[in-house]
Structure formats: C-alpha cells, structure tokens
Amino acid sequence: MSSNVGLSTPRGSGTSGYVQRNLSALNPSKKPTTSRFAPYPQSASEIDHLRHKQRQPDQKILAHDRAREIEVKIFELRDKLEEEEDVDEEDIERQCDELREKLSKEGGVKEGKVLKRHQVHELAAAKIEESEKLRRALGIRKDYEEGSHWKRSGNGIGATEERLKAGLKNEDEDRGEKSRRRRSGSGSAREEEDDDEE
C-alpha cells in the first residue's frame, strides 16, 4: 500500500483493496475570503440577503391540490352511487358534474384540515394569511419595512437620535433660562426655582 492508506492486505475483506481519493473533502487552507464569512455584514446587499423573506407559495401547485381535492370528493360520490344498484349511469354523471361545479365555485373543499410538514406551499399560504391578519390587528401599514425606525435620515442623524437631541436641547435651554434669572438677582426667579424643585 502506498502512504499507509487503506487495508494492509485486501485478503478476506471482500474488496479489491483499491483506495479512491475523497474529492468532496474541503481543504481548510482554501477557505473563501469573501465578506460572506465575516462576522458582520458590510454592504447593503449583504444586509438585504440577511433580511427575512417570507416563502411564497407556488400558485400552480395550490390550484392543482384544490382540483385534486375536488376530484377525490367526486370519486367518493361516484363510488357511493355505483354501490347503490337503483341509480343509473346518467344520473351518476349528472350528480358528479353538479358536485364538481358546486365545489369549483366555492374554491375547493372547505374543511378545517391540519396541514402536514410536506405540504410546504399550503403551509406558506396559511402563514401569509396569518401574518396578514396579525398585521391588520396590530394596525401595521402594508409598506412598513422591518427595522425602518433605525434607518438614518438624509442628514445623517437617525430620527430617534434627532428626537433625543431635541429633547436635551430643550432641557438645556430651560436650564440656561433659569440660570440667567438667578444671575439677574430677582427674588421672584428664586421663588419660582424653589417651587420647581419641590
């Protein structure tokens, strides 16, 4: 054997002893040096990549599943009617067509059903409907963007920071006004300050 790899002898192992190189193993020295592996995103496109995107259901698959449910109900009706001997074939066809029209107008079979894990498109549609109900209940705008309150405005100062600075500025102006009254020496200003402190 070359370089001490594999069996010392293929005898009794049921193999030919041929050793193949593992091409799927990653070489740790060849790690990509892109910013994708950086601890924090650097650009806006990377931040967009990290933003939660809700899974959109495939409408063709949902329509196919609805049509399949309708046909299952029709087949159950047909099977039940065929077991009854006094119903002729034309009457069976007529009743099946009526049921098909009725269910198609209603938009499919409306039953309170529990979705399974493999029904990803139905789950996604249900999640979107649930999120929409929650959004309406909480009064959140449709155009609301998650985290928009942290975004910076055009002048480089965040809206929250702007409000805090404006509040501090107002407090500083009030203090400055009180200190000016104190310096002027009027007794009424001192009495007002004493009233404010109490």
Disulfide bonds with the S-S distance in Angstrom:
none
